[in-house]
Amino acid sequence: MAATVVHFGEDMWYRLPVLRSAGYSVEQCDSLEHFSTFLAWGPEMVVLEEEPLVPLRKAISFTRARSNASLVLFRHELATTLVEECDLVIPSLTAPEEWLVEIATLLEQSRIIRADSQALAQKSASLRQDAAAVREMTREIRARSVRQRAGFIEHPWGKPEPPSE
C-alpha cells in the first residue's frame, strides 16, 4: 500500500521525485497554512527539510497536535535541537537507497503500532461494555436484596408479595 507523504520545505535535494518513484504519494507544501490543510487529510508520513526558511518548531508542533503521522527530518548542516521530536532523522548526504529503506521500515513499524492500537481500543471498548453490564446486574441484585430485607419476597415472575406467616 502506497503511503501518503506530506513534504514541507523546499526540495533542494530532489528527494520528492525519489519518493514518488518508490511508490509514495507525495504532496508538497510551502506554507504553514497549506501544511495544516494537508495534515487534516491524514498522511502517514510528514517529511521536513531542515533549512533556514522552514519553521521547524511550528511544523513539528502542528504535526504532533493534528496528526499521528510519522515525522521524518532531513538534516542539513544546521544544528537544530528538535531532532529528538522526530521519528527518523536522516543526515545530509545520506544515499537515497539508504534513506528509502529507513523510511519503509519506519512506515511498516508505524502501521503495526497503529493496528495494535486499534485492536487495543476495540478490546477496551468491549471490556467497557462488559463492565457496564456487570454494573447494571450488580445494581439489580443490590435492589433485589434491599427489597428482600424490607420484607418482600420476589417471585420469579417479578411480582413481589409480603412474606407468609
Chimera marker file (.cmm) of the C-alpha trace (Angstrom):
<marker_set name="trace">
<marker id="1" x="0.000" y="0.000" z="0.000" r="1" g="1" b="0" radius="0.5"/>
<marker id="2" x="1.432" y="3.369" z="-1.026" r="1" g="1" b="0" radius="0.5"/>
<marker id="3" x="1.838" y="5.796" z="1.812" r="1" g="1" b="0" radius="0.5"/>
<marker id="4" x="0.681" y="9.381" z="1.619" r="1" g="1" b="0" radius="0.5"/>
<marker id="5" x="3.532" y="11.752" z="2.393" r="1" g="1" b="0" radius="0.5"/>
<marker id="6" x="3.382" y="15.474" z="3.089" r="1" g="1" b="0" radius="0.5"/>
<marker id="7" x="6.631" y="17.298" z="2.410" r="1" g="1" b="0" radius="0.5"/>
<marker id="8" x="7.186" y="20.703" z="3.991" r="1" g="1" b="0" radius="0.5"/>
<marker id="9" x="10.029" y="22.898" z="2.829" r="1" g="1" b="0" radius="0.5"/>
<marker id="10" x="11.919" y="23.395" z="-0.379" r="1" g="1" b="0" radius="0.5"/>
<marker id="11" x="13.067" y="20.200" z="-2.081" r="1" g="1" b="0" radius="0.5"/>
<marker id="12" x="16.604" y="21.419" z="-2.768" r="1" g="1" b="0" radius="0.5"/>
<marker id="13" x="17.983" y="17.862" z="-2.831" r="1" g="1" b="0" radius="0.5"/>
<marker id="14" x="15.313" y="16.431" z="-5.211" r="1" g="1" b="0" radius="0.5"/>
<marker id="15" x="14.039" y="13.878" z="-2.741" r="1" g="1" b="0" radius="0.5"/>
<marker id="16" x="10.418" y="14.154" z="-3.854" r="1" g="1" b="0" radius="0.5"/>
<marker id="17" x="10.988" y="12.502" z="-7.253" r="1" g="1" b="0" radius="0.5"/>
<marker id="18" x="12.853" y="9.703" z="-5.456" r="1" g="1" b="0" radius="0.5"/>
<marker id="19" x="9.927" y="9.204" z="-3.040" r="1" g="1" b="0" radius="0.5"/>
<marker id="20" x="7.440" y="9.248" z="-5.917" r="1" g="1" b="0" radius="0.5"/>
<marker id="21" x="9.473" y="6.756" z="-7.948" r="1" g="1" b="0" radius="0.5"/>
<marker id="22" x="9.467" y="4.470" z="-4.880" r="1" g="1" b="0" radius="0.5"/>
<marker id="23" x="5.656" y="4.474" z="-4.967" r="1" g="1" b="0" radius="0.5"/>
<marker id="24" x="4.826" y="7.117" z="-2.366" r="1" g="1" b="0" radius="0.5"/>
<marker id="25" x="2.065" y="9.652" z="-2.944" r="1" g="1" b="0" radius="0.5"/>
<marker id="26" x="3.747" y="12.972" z="-2.147" r="1" g="1" b="0" radius="0.5"/>
<marker id="27" x="2.126" y="16.352" z="-1.520" r="1" g="1" b="0" radius="0.5"/>
<marker id="28" x="4.377" y="19.420" z="-1.455" r="1" g="1" b="0" radius="0.5"/>
<marker id="29" x="3.664" y="22.288" z="0.971" r="1" g="1" b="0" radius="0.5"/>
<marker id="30" x="5.402" y="25.601" z="1.044" r="1" g="1" b="0" radius="0.5"/>
<marker id="31" x="3.420" y="27.413" z="3.749" r="1" g="1" b="0" radius="0.5"/>
<marker id="32" x="2.155" y="26.563" z="7.219" r="1" g="1" b="0" radius="0.5"/>
<marker id="33" x="-1.402" y="27.210" z="6.024" r="1" g="1" b="0" radius="0.5"/>
<marker id="34" x="-1.150" y="24.584" z="3.269" r="1" g="1" b="0" radius="0.5"/>
<marker id="35" x="0.737" y="22.283" z="5.611" r="1" g="1" b="0" radius="0.5"/>
<marker id="36" x="-2.071" y="22.474" z="8.164" r="1" g="1" b="0" radius="0.5"/>
<marker id="37" x="-4.622" y="21.679" z="5.447" r="1" g="1" b="0" radius="0.5"/>
<marker id="38" x="-2.663" y="18.655" z="4.245" r="1" g="1" b="0" radius="0.5"/>
<marker id="39" x="-2.326" y="17.341" z="7.804" r="1" g="1" b="0" radius="0.5"/>
<marker id="40" x="-6.117" y="17.203" z="8.007" r="1" g="1" b="0" radius="0.5"/>
<marker id="41" x="-6.047" y="14.672" z="5.136" r="1" g="1" b="0" radius="0.5"/>
<marker id="42" x="-4.349" y="12.127" z="7.406" r="1" g="1" b="0" radius="0.5"/>
<marker id="43" x="-0.967" y="11.466" z="5.820" r="1" g="1" b="0" radius="0.5"/>
<marker id="44" x="1.076" y="8.514" z="7.064" r="1" g="1" b="0" radius="0.5"/>
<marker id="45" x="4.304" y="10.466" z="6.994" r="1" g="1" b="0" radius="0.5"/>
<marker id="46" x="5.465" y="14.068" z="7.202" r="1" g="1" b="0" radius="0.5"/>
<marker id="47" x="8.852" y="14.972" z="5.770" r="1" g="1" b="0" radius="0.5"/>
<marker id="48" x="10.529" y="18.164" z="6.895" r="1" g="1" b="0" radius="0.5"/>
<marker id="49" x="13.607" y="19.820" z="5.447" r="1" g="1" b="0" radius="0.5"/>
<marker id="50" x="16.000" y="21.468" z="7.843" r="1" g="1" b="0" radius="0.5"/>
<marker id="51" x="16.577" y="24.819" z="6.221" r="1" g="1" b="0" radius="0.5"/>
<marker id="52" x="16.503" y="28.438" z="7.369" r="1" g="1" b="0" radius="0.5"/>
<marker id="53" x="13.123" y="29.231" z="5.794" r="1" g="1" b="0" radius="0.5"/>
<marker id="54" x="11.288" y="26.268" z="7.327" r="1" g="1" b="0" radius="0.5"/>
<marker id="55" x="9.746" y="26.983" z="10.747" r="1" g="1" b="0" radius="0.5"/>
<marker id="56" x="10.627" y="23.530" z="12.126" r="1" g="1" b="0" radius="0.5"/>
<marker id="57" x="9.276" y="24.106" z="15.632" r="1" g="1" b="0" radius="0.5"/>
<marker id="58" x="5.839" y="25.105" z="14.296" r="1" g="1" b="0" radius="0.5"/>
<marker id="59" x="5.789" y="22.330" z="11.707" r="1" g="1" b="0" radius="0.5"/>
<marker id="60" x="6.659" y="19.710" z="14.319" r="1" g="1" b="0" radius="0.5"/>
<marker id="61" x="4.104" y="21.156" z="16.733" r="1" g="1" b="0" radius="0.5"/>
<marker id="62" x="1.388" y="21.158" z="14.027" r="1" g="1" b="0" radius="0.5"/>
<marker id="63" x="2.213" y="17.571" z="13.085" r="1" g="1" b="0" radius="0.5"/>
<marker id="64" x="2.130" y="16.249" z="16.640" r="1" g="1" b="0" radius="0.5"/>
<marker id="65" x="-1.059" y="18.149" z="17.529" r="1" g="1" b="0" radius="0.5"/>
<marker id="66" x="-3.051" y="17.380" z="14.368" r="1" g="1" b="0" radius="0.5"/>
<marker id="67" x="-1.794" y="14.069" z="13.068" r="1" g="1" b="0" radius="0.5"/>
<marker id="68" x="-0.456" y="10.678" z="14.035" r="1" g="1" b="0" radius="0.5"/>
<marker id="69" x="1.855" y="10.685" z="11.016" r="1" g="1" b="0" radius="0.5"/>
<marker id="70" x="5.449" y="9.557" z="11.308" r="1" g="1" b="0" radius="0.5"/>
<marker id="71" x="7.752" y="12.560" z="11.297" r="1" g="1" b="0" radius="0.5"/>
<marker id="72" x="10.959" y="12.456" z="9.223" r="1" g="1" b="0" radius="0.5"/>
<marker id="73" x="13.579" y="15.198" z="9.253" r="1" g="1" b="0" radius="0.5"/>
<marker id="74" x="16.162" y="15.549" z="6.509" r="1" g="1" b="0" radius="0.5"/>
<marker id="75" x="19.120" y="17.198" z="8.216" r="1" g="1" b="0" radius="0.5"/>
<marker id="76" x="21.265" y="19.788" z="6.565" r="1" g="1" b="0" radius="0.5"/>
<marker id="77" x="24.259" y="21.440" z="8.067" r="1" g="1" b="0" radius="0.5"/>
<marker id="78" x="22.142" y="23.438" z="10.507" r="1" g="1" b="0" radius="0.5"/>
<marker id="79" x="22.260" y="22.461" z="14.156" r="1" g="1" b="0" radius="0.5"/>
<marker id="80" x="18.666" y="22.161" z="15.319" r="1" g="1" b="0" radius="0.5"/>
<marker id="81" x="17.795" y="20.904" z="18.767" r="1" g="1" b="0" radius="0.5"/>
<marker id="82" x="14.489" y="19.484" z="17.530" r="1" g="1" b="0" radius="0.5"/>
<marker id="83" x="15.819" y="16.147" z="16.268" r="1" g="1" b="0" radius="0.5"/>
<marker id="84" x="14.556" y="14.337" z="19.398" r="1" g="1" b="0" radius="0.5"/>
<marker id="85" x="10.997" y="15.201" z="18.427" r="1" g="1" b="0" radius="0.5"/>
<marker id="86" x="11.247" y="13.406" z="15.077" r="1" g="1" b="0" radius="0.5"/>
<marker id="87" x="10.704" y="9.698" z="14.457" r="1" g="1" b="0" radius="0.5"/>
<marker id="88" x="13.525" y="9.488" z="11.938" r="1" g="1" b="0" radius="0.5"/>
<marker id="89" x="16.399" y="11.873" z="11.291" r="1" g="1" b="0" radius="0.5"/>
<marker id="90" x="18.284" y="11.446" z="8.048" r="1" g="1" b="0" radius="0.5"/>
<marker id="91" x="21.718" y="13.100" z="7.921" r="1" g="1" b="0" radius="0.5"/>
<marker id="92" x="22.638" y="15.193" z="4.924" r="1" g="1" b="0" radius="0.5"/>
<marker id="93" x="24.308" y="13.365" z="2.045" r="1" g="1" b="0" radius="0.5"/>
<marker id="94" x="22.726" y="10.010" z="3.001" r="1" g="1" b="0" radius="0.5"/>
<marker id="95" x="22.252" y="7.930" z="-0.134" r="1" g="1" b="0" radius="0.5"/>
<marker id="96" x="18.629" y="7.561" z="-1.305" r="1" g="1" b="0" radius="0.5"/>
<marker id="97" x="18.951" y="3.757" z="-1.239" r="1" g="1" b="0" radius="0.5"/>
<marker id="98" x="19.693" y="4.032" z="2.461" r="1" g="1" b="0" radius="0.5"/>
<marker id="99" x="17.002" y="6.502" z="3.499" r="1" g="1" b="0" radius="0.5"/>
<marker id="100" x="14.326" y="4.818" z="1.393" r="1" g="1" b="0" radius="0.5"/>
<marker id="101" x="14.883" y="1.617" z="3.384" r="1" g="1" b="0" radius="0.5"/>
<marker id="102" x="14.779" y="3.552" z="6.667" r="1" g="1" b="0" radius="0.5"/>
<marker id="103" x="11.530" y="5.274" z="5.660" r="1" g="1" b="0" radius="0.5"/>
<marker id="104" x="9.928" y="1.994" z="4.566" r="1" g="1" b="0" radius="0.5"/>
<marker id="105" x="10.940" y="0.391" z="7.872" r="1" g="1" b="0" radius="0.5"/>
<marker id="106" x="9.539" y="3.321" z="9.869" r="1" g="1" b="0" radius="0.5"/>
<marker id="107" x="6.234" y="3.191" z="7.970" r="1" g="1" b="0" radius="0.5"/>
<marker id="108" x="5.907" y="-0.557" z="8.493" r="1" g="1" b="0" radius="0.5"/>
<marker id="109" x="6.601" y="-0.199" z="12.219" r="1" g="1" b="0" radius="0.5"/>
<marker id="110" x="4.088" y="2.663" z="12.436" r="1" g="1" b="0" radius="0.5"/>
<marker id="111" x="1.422" y="0.600" z="10.676" r="1" g="1" b="0" radius="0.5"/>
<marker id="112" x="1.978" y="-2.280" z="13.084" r="1" g="1" b="0" radius="0.5"/>
<marker id="113" x="1.737" y="0.061" z="16.072" r="1" g="1" b="0" radius="0.5"/>
<marker id="114" x="-1.459" y="1.640" z="14.709" r="1" g="1" b="0" radius="0.5"/>
<marker id="115" x="-3.021" y="-1.778" z="14.092" r="1" g="1" b="0" radius="0.5"/>
<marker id="116" x="-2.103" y="-2.883" z="17.625" r="1" g="1" b="0" radius="0.5"/>
<marker id="117" x="-3.520" y="0.353" z="18.987" r="1" g="1" b="0" radius="0.5"/>
<marker id="118" x="-6.800" y="-0.137" z="17.108" r="1" g="1" b="0" radius="0.5"/>
<marker id="119" x="-7.056" y="-3.704" z="18.387" r="1" g="1" b="0" radius="0.5"/>
<marker id="120" x="-6.475" y="-2.492" z="21.943" r="1" g="1" b="0" radius="0.5"/>
<marker id="121" x="-9.078" y="0.253" z="21.500" r="1" g="1" b="0" radius="0.5"/>
<marker id="122" x="-11.624" y="-2.324" z="20.308" r="1" g="1" b="0" radius="0.5"/>
<marker id="123" x="-10.807" y="-4.640" z="23.192" r="1" g="1" b="0" radius="0.5"/>
<marker id="124" x="-11.069" y="-1.729" z="25.612" r="1" g="1" b="0" radius="0.5"/>
<marker id="125" x="-14.492" y="-0.792" z="24.217" r="1" g="1" b="0" radius="0.5"/>
<marker id="126" x="-15.649" y="-4.388" z="24.599" r="1" g="1" b="0" radius="0.5"/>
<marker id="127" x="-14.371" y="-4.540" z="28.178" r="1" g="1" b="0" radius="0.5"/>
<marker id="128" x="-16.117" y="-1.245" z="28.996" r="1" g="1" b="0" radius="0.5"/>
<marker id="129" x="-19.383" y="-2.708" z="27.672" r="1" g="1" b="0" radius="0.5"/>
<marker id="130" x="-18.864" y="-5.852" z="29.758" r="1" g="1" b="0" radius="0.5"/>
<marker id="131" x="-18.135" y="-3.735" z="32.840" r="1" g="1" b="0" radius="0.5"/>
<marker id="132" x="-21.287" y="-1.679" z="32.256" r="1" g="1" b="0" radius="0.5"/>
<marker id="133" x="-23.344" y="-4.875" z="32.023" r="1" g="1" b="0" radius="0.5"/>
<marker id="134" x="-21.808" y="-6.168" z="35.261" r="1" g="1" b="0" radius="0.5"/>
<marker id="135" x="-22.525" y="-2.842" z="36.991" r="1" g="1" b="0" radius="0.5"/>
<marker id="136" x="-26.154" y="-2.987" z="35.848" r="1" g="1" b="0" radius="0.5"/>
<marker id="137" x="-26.514" y="-6.579" z="37.024" r="1" g="1" b="0" radius="0.5"/>
<marker id="138" x="-24.958" y="-5.623" z="40.377" r="1" g="1" b="0" radius="0.5"/>
<marker id="139" x="-27.432" y="-2.731" z="40.734" r="1" g="1" b="0" radius="0.5"/>
<marker id="140" x="-30.328" y="-5.121" z="40.095" r="1" g="1" b="0" radius="0.5"/>
<marker id="141" x="-29.017" y="-7.654" z="42.612" r="1" g="1" b="0" radius="0.5"/>
<marker id="142" x="-28.488" y="-4.915" z="45.182" r="1" g="1" b="0" radius="0.5"/>
<marker id="143" x="-32.028" y="-3.565" z="44.649" r="1" g="1" b="0" radius="0.5"/>
<marker id="144" x="-33.474" y="-7.074" z="44.967" r="1" g="1" b="0" radius="0.5"/>
<marker id="145" x="-31.531" y="-7.587" z="48.196" r="1" g="1" b="0" radius="0.5"/>
<marker id="146" x="-32.843" y="-4.317" z="49.625" r="1" g="1" b="0" radius="0.5"/>
<marker id="147" x="-36.416" y="-5.297" z="48.789" r="1" g="1" b="0" radius="0.5"/>
<marker id="148" x="-35.960" y="-8.729" z="50.382" r="1" g="1" b="0" radius="0.5"/>
<marker id="149" x="-34.555" y="-7.196" z="53.548" r="1" g="1" b="0" radius="0.5"/>
<marker id="150" x="-37.513" y="-4.842" z="53.645" r="1" g="1" b="0" radius="0.5"/>
<marker id="151" x="-39.808" y="-7.841" z="53.952" r="1" g="1" b="0" radius="0.5"/>
<marker id="152" x="-40.798" y="-8.538" z="50.389" r="1" g="1" b="0" radius="0.5"/>
<marker id="153" x="-40.099" y="-11.783" z="48.613" r="1" g="1" b="0" radius="0.5"/>
<marker id="154" x="-39.628" y="-11.555" z="44.898" r="1" g="1" b="0" radius="0.5"/>
<marker id="155" x="-41.139" y="-14.332" z="42.807" r="1" g="1" b="0" radius="0.5"/>
<marker id="156" x="-39.599" y="-15.476" z="39.521" r="1" g="1" b="0" radius="0.5"/>
<marker id="157" x="-42.291" y="-13.663" z="37.529" r="1" g="1" b="0" radius="0.5"/>
<marker id="158" x="-41.341" y="-10.411" z="39.274" r="1" g="1" b="0" radius="0.5"/>
<marker id="159" x="-44.470" y="-9.828" z="41.417" r="1" g="1" b="0" radius="0.5"/>
<marker id="160" x="-43.414" y="-9.015" z="44.977" r="1" g="1" b="0" radius="0.5"/>
<marker id="161" x="-45.599" y="-10.289" z="47.828" r="1" g="1" b="0" radius="0.5"/>
<marker id="162" x="-45.308" y="-9.865" z="51.566" r="1" g="1" b="0" radius="0.5"/>
<marker id="163" x="-43.829" y="-12.873" z="53.327" r="1" g="1" b="0" radius="0.5"/>
<marker id="164" x="-46.309" y="-15.518" z="54.531" r="1" g="1" b="0" radius="0.5"/>
<marker id="165" x="-46.562" y="-16.103" z="58.253" r="1" g="1" b="0" radius="0.5"/>
<link id1="1" id2="2" r="1" g="1" b="0" radius="0.2"/>
<link id1="2" id2="3" r="1" g="1" b="0" radius="0.2"/>
<link id1="3" id2="4" r="1" g="1" b="0" radius="0.2"/>
<link id1="4" id2="5" r="1" g="1" b="0" radius="0.2"/>
<link id1="5" id2="6" r="1" g="1" b="0" radius="0.2"/>
<link id1="6" id2="7" r="1" g="1" b="0" radius="0.2"/>
<link id1="7" id2="8" r="1" g="1" b="0" radius="0.2"/>
<link id1="8" id2="9" r="1" g="1" b="0" radius="0.2"/>
<link id1="9" id2="10" r="1" g="1" b="0" radius="0.2"/>
<link id1="10" id2="11" r="1" g="1" b="0" radius="0.2"/>
<link id1="11" id2="12" r="1" g="1" b="0" radius="0.2"/>
<link id1="12" id2="13" r="1" g="1" b="0" radius="0.2"/>
<link id1="13" id2="14" r="1" g="1" b="0" radius="0.2"/>
<link id1="14" id2="15" r="1" g="1" b="0" radius="0.2"/>
<link id1="15" id2="16" r="1" g="1" b="0" radius="0.2"/>
<link id1="16" id2="17" r="1" g="1" b="0" radius="0.2"/>
<link id1="17" id2="18" r="1" g="1" b="0" radius="0.2"/>
<link id1="18" id2="19" r="1" g="1" b="0" radius="0.2"/>
<link id1="19" id2="20" r="1" g="1" b="0" radius="0.2"/>
<link id1="20" id2="21" r="1" g="1" b="0" radius="0.2"/>
<link id1="21" id2="22" r="1" g="1" b="0" radius="0.2"/>
<link id1="22" id2="23" r="1" g="1" b="0" radius="0.2"/>
<link id1="23" id2="24" r="1" g="1" b="0" radius="0.2"/>
<link id1="24" id2="25" r="1" g="1" b="0" radius="0.2"/>
<link id1="25" id2="26" r="1" g="1" b="0" radius="0.2"/>
<link id1="26" id2="27" r="1" g="1" b="0" radius="0.2"/>
<link id1="27" id2="28" r="1" g="1" b="0" radius="0.2"/>
<link id1="28" id2="29" r="1" g="1" b="0" radius="0.2"/>
<link id1="29" id2="30" r="1" g="1" b="0" radius="0.2"/>
<link id1="30" id2="31" r="1" g="1" b="0" radius="0.2"/>
<link id1="31" id2="32" r="1" g="1" b="0" radius="0.2"/>
<link id1="32" id2="33" r="1" g="1" b="0" radius="0.2"/>
<link id1="33" id2="34" r="1" g="1" b="0" radius="0.2"/>
<link id1="34" id2="35" r="1" g="1" b="0" radius="0.2"/>
<link id1="35" id2="36" r="1" g="1" b="0" radius="0.2"/>
<link id1="36" id2="37" r="1" g="1" b="0" radius="0.2"/>
<link id1="37" id2="38" r="1" g="1" b="0" radius="0.2"/>
<link id1="38" id2="39" r="1" g="1" b="0" radius="0.2"/>
<link id1="39" id2="40" r="1" g="1" b="0" radius="0.2"/>
<link id1="40" id2="41" r="1" g="1" b="0" radius="0.2"/>
<link id1="41" id2="42" r="1" g="1" b="0" radius="0.2"/>
<link id1="42" id2="43" r="1" g="1" b="0" radius="0.2"/>
<link id1="43" id2="44" r="1" g="1" b="0" radius="0.2"/>
<link id1="44" id2="45" r="1" g="1" b="0" radius="0.2"/>
<link id1="45" id2="46" r="1" g="1" b="0" radius="0.2"/>
<link id1="46" id2="47" r="1" g="1" b="0" radius="0.2"/>
<link id1="47" id2="48" r="1" g="1" b="0" radius="0.2"/>
<link id1="48" id2="49" r="1" g="1" b="0" radius="0.2"/>
<link id1="49" id2="50" r="1" g="1" b="0" radius="0.2"/>
<link id1="50" id2="51" r="1" g="1" b="0" radius="0.2"/>
<link id1="51" id2="52" r="1" g="1" b="0" radius="0.2"/>
<link id1="52" id2="53" r="1" g="1" b="0" radius="0.2"/>
<link id1="53" id2="54" r="1" g="1" b="0" radius="0.2"/>
<link id1="54" id2="55" r="1" g="1" b="0" radius="0.2"/>
<link id1="55" id2="56" r="1" g="1" b="0" radius="0.2"/>
<link id1="56" id2="57" r="1" g="1" b="0" radius="0.2"/>
<link id1="57" id2="58" r="1" g="1" b="0" radius="0.2"/>
<link id1="58" id2="59" r="1" g="1" b="0" radius="0.2"/>
<link id1="59" id2="60" r="1" g="1" b="0" radius="0.2"/>
<link id1="60" id2="61" r="1" g="1" b="0" radius="0.2"/>
<link id1="61" id2="62" r="1" g="1" b="0" radius="0.2"/>
<link id1="62" id2="63" r="1" g="1" b="0" radius="0.2"/>
<link id1="63" id2="64" r="1" g="1" b="0" radius="0.2"/>
<link id1="64" id2="65" r="1" g="1" b="0" radius="0.2"/>
<link id1="65" id2="66" r="1" g="1" b="0" radius="0.2"/>
<link id1="66" id2="67" r="1" g="1" b="0" radius="0.2"/>
<link id1="67" id2="68" r="1" g="1" b="0" radius="0.2"/>
<link id1="68" id2="69" r="1" g="1" b="0" radius="0.2"/>
<link id1="69" id2="70" r="1" g="1" b="0" radius="0.2"/>
<link id1="70" id2="71" r="1" g="1" b="0" radius="0.2"/>
<link id1="71" id2="72" r="1" g="1" b="0" radius="0.2"/>
<link id1="72" id2="73" r="1" g="1" b="0" radius="0.2"/>
<link id1="73" id2="74" r="1" g="1" b="0" radius="0.2"/>
<link id1="74" id2="75" r="1" g="1" b="0" radius="0.2"/>
<link id1="75" id2="76" r="1" g="1" b="0" radius="0.2"/>
<link id1="76" id2="77" r="1" g="1" b="0" radius="0.2"/>
<link id1="77" id2="78" r="1" g="1" b="0" radius="0.2"/>
<link id1="78" id2="79" r="1" g="1" b="0" radius="0.2"/>
<link id1="79" id2="80" r="1" g="1" b="0" radius="0.2"/>
<link id1="80" id2="81" r="1" g="1" b="0" radius="0.2"/>
<link id1="81" id2="82" r="1" g="1" b="0" radius="0.2"/>
<link id1="82" id2="83" r="1" g="1" b="0" radius="0.2"/>
<link id1="83" id2="84" r="1" g="1" b="0" radius="0.2"/>
<link id1="84" id2="85" r="1" g="1" b="0" radius="0.2"/>
<link id1="85" id2="86" r="1" g="1" b="0" radius="0.2"/>
<link id1="86" id2="87" r="1" g="1" b="0" radius="0.2"/>
<link id1="87" id2="88" r="1" g="1" b="0" radius="0.2"/>
<link id1="88" id2="89" r="1" g="1" b="0" radius="0.2"/>
<link id1="89" id2="90" r="1" g="1" b="0" radius="0.2"/>
<link id1="90" id2="91" r="1" g="1" b="0" radius="0.2"/>
<link id1="91" id2="92" r="1" g="1" b="0" radius="0.2"/>
<link id1="92" id2="93" r="1" g="1" b="0" radius="0.2"/>
<link id1="93" id2="94" r="1" g="1" b="0" radius="0.2"/>
<link id1="94" id2="95" r="1" g="1" b="0" radius="0.2"/>
<link id1="95" id2="96" r="1" g="1" b="0" radius="0.2"/>
<link id1="96" id2="97" r="1" g="1" b="0" radius="0.2"/>
<link id1="97" id2="98" r="1" g="1" b="0" radius="0.2"/>
<link id1="98" id2="99" r="1" g="1" b="0" radius="0.2"/>
<link id1="99" id2="100" r="1" g="1" b="0" radius="0.2"/>
<link id1="100" id2="101" r="1" g="1" b="0" radius="0.2"/>
<link id1="101" id2="102" r="1" g="1" b="0" radius="0.2"/>
<link id1="102" id2="103" r="1" g="1" b="0" radius="0.2"/>
<link id1="103" id2="104" r="1" g="1" b="0" radius="0.2"/>
<link id1="104" id2="105" r="1" g="1" b="0" radius="0.2"/>
<link id1="105" id2="106" r="1" g="1" b="0" radius="0.2"/>
<link id1="106" id2="107" r="1" g="1" b="0" radius="0.2"/>
<link id1="107" id2="108" r="1" g="1" b="0" radius="0.2"/>
<link id1="108" id2="109" r="1" g="1" b="0" radius="0.2"/>
<link id1="109" id2="110" r="1" g="1" b="0" radius="0.2"/>
<link id1="110" id2="111" r="1" g="1" b="0" radius="0.2"/>
<link id1="111" id2="112" r="1" g="1" b="0" radius="0.2"/>
<link id1="112" id2="113" r="1" g="1" b="0" radius="0.2"/>
<link id1="113" id2="114" r="1" g="1" b="0" radius="0.2"/>
<link id1="114" id2="115" r="1" g="1" b="0" radius="0.2"/>
<link id1="115" id2="116" r="1" g="1" b="0" radius="0.2"/>
<link id1="116" id2="117" r="1" g="1" b="0" radius="0.2"/>
<link id1="117" id2="118" r="1" g="1" b="0" radius="0.2"/>
<link id1="118" id2="119" r="1" g="1" b="0" radius="0.2"/>
<link id1="119" id2="120" r="1" g="1" b="0" radius="0.2"/>
<link id1="120" id2="121" r="1" g="1" b="0" radius="0.2"/>
<link id1="121" id2="122" r="1" g="1" b="0" radius="0.2"/>
<link id1="122" id2="123" r="1" g="1" b="0" radius="0.2"/>
<link id1="123" id2="124" r="1" g="1" b="0" radius="0.2"/>
<link id1="124" id2="125" r="1" g="1" b="0" radius="0.2"/>
<link id1="125" id2="126" r="1" g="1" b="0" radius="0.2"/>
<link id1="126" id2="127" r="1" g="1" b="0" radius="0.2"/>
<link id1="127" id2="128" r="1" g="1" b="0" radius="0.2"/>
<link id1="128" id2="129" r="1" g="1" b="0" radius="0.2"/>
<link id1="129" id2="130" r="1" g="1" b="0" radius="0.2"/>
<link id1="130" id2="131" r="1" g="1" b="0" radius="0.2"/>
<link id1="131" id2="132" r="1" g="1" b="0" radius="0.2"/>
<link id1="132" id2="133" r="1" g="1" b="0" radius="0.2"/>
<link id1="133" id2="134" r="1" g="1" b="0" radius="0.2"/>
<link id1="134" id2="135" r="1" g="1" b="0" radius="0.2"/>
<link id1="135" id2="136" r="1" g="1" b="0" radius="0.2"/>
<link id1="136" id2="137" r="1" g="1" b="0" radius="0.2"/>
<link id1="137" id2="138" r="1" g="1" b="0" radius="0.2"/>
<link id1="138" id2="139" r="1" g="1" b="0" radius="0.2"/>
<link id1="139" id2="140" r="1" g="1" b="0" radius="0.2"/>
<link id1="140" id2="141" r="1" g="1" b="0" radius="0.2"/>
<link id1="141" id2="142" r="1" g="1" b="0" radius="0.2"/>
<link id1="142" id2="143" r="1" g="1" b="0" radius="0.2"/>
<link id1="143" id2="144" r="1" g="1" b="0" radius="0.2"/>
<link id1="144" id2="145" r="1" g="1" b="0" radius="0.2"/>
<link id1="145" id2="146" r="1" g="1" b="0" radius="0.2"/>
<link id1="146" id2="147" r="1" g="1" b="0" radius="0.2"/>
<link id1="147" id2="148" r="1" g="1" b="0" radius="0.2"/>
<link id1="148" id2="149" r="1" g="1" b="0" radius="0.2"/>
<link id1="149" id2="150" r="1" g="1" b="0" radius="0.2"/>
<link id1="150" id2="151" r="1" g="1" b="0" radius="0.2"/>
<link id1="151" id2="152" r="1" g="1" b="0" radius="0.2"/>
<link id1="152" id2="153" r="1" g="1" b="0" radius="0.2"/>
<link id1="153" id2="154" r="1" g="1" b="0" radius="0.2"/>
<link id1="154" id2="155" r="1" g="1" b="0" radius="0.2"/>
<link id1="155" id2="156" r="1" g="1" b="0" radius="0.2"/>
<link id1="156" id2="157" r="1" g="1" b="0" radius="0.2"/>
<link id1="157" id2="158" r="1" g="1" b="0" radius="0.2"/>
<link id1="158" id2="159" r="1" g="1" b="0" radius="0.2"/>
<link id1="159" id2="160" r="1" g="1" b="0" radius="0.2"/>
<link id1="160" id2="161" r="1" g="1" b="0" radius="0.2"/>
<link id1="161" id2="162" r="1" g="1" b="0" radius="0.2"/>
<link id1="162" id2="163" r="1" g="1" b="0" radius="0.2"/>
<link id1="163" id2="164" r="1" g="1" b="0" radius="0.2"/>
<link id1="164" id2="165" r="1" g="1" b="0" radius="0.2"/>
</marker_set>
